[in-house]
């Protein structure tokens, strides 16, 4: 691989990372673990295990990144979490 190809590959990776956003879910004292788990499975396409792990992290750490990707994909997902009464934001 030439130097030019390596540099272009590094630029492509950096551009991908720049376009990545995250949905961060925050803890609350209102919703049950099961409610949050179901919301993550339905909204973020989590497996049961992944949703359980995120829910535990949110509970003990106060927040957790629950989905990464492009803004246009995350916006409707974040809106659905908010519509369910959960506290989330895209960063």
Buried (B, 14 or more C-beta within 10 A) or exposed (E): EEEEEEEEEEEEEEEEEEEEBBBBBEBEEEBEEEBBBBBBBBBBEBEEEBBBBBBBBBEEEEBBEBBEBEEEEBEEBBEBBEEBEBBBEBE
